[in-house]
Amino acid sequence: KGKDKTECDSKCKEWLDDGKANAHCGYQSYRGASNWNKGYQCVYDDSGILVTSKGCAGTYDTEPPYDGEGIWPILDHVWADVRPWVFYGN
């Protein structure tokens, strides 16, 4: 079983609330927002437990969508991470 979300609460300012998404089975998602966790993402189920199944993990973040200003980081993420996920999964 995964870790409880409360373990992350002391560092939440270092994670961006990404909301709930179909790529994450409708669960809550957070993306790394600091130097040490950029490119990482974590997903929690409705009970606040870290989801560790590949089917709900979503895309890899080799190109994080919030890495910079404007639309280019999002387009880079779609091309490098979302497109392969759609075709091949995790």
Order of alpha helices (4+ residues) and beta strands (2+ residues): beta-beta-beta-alpha-alpha
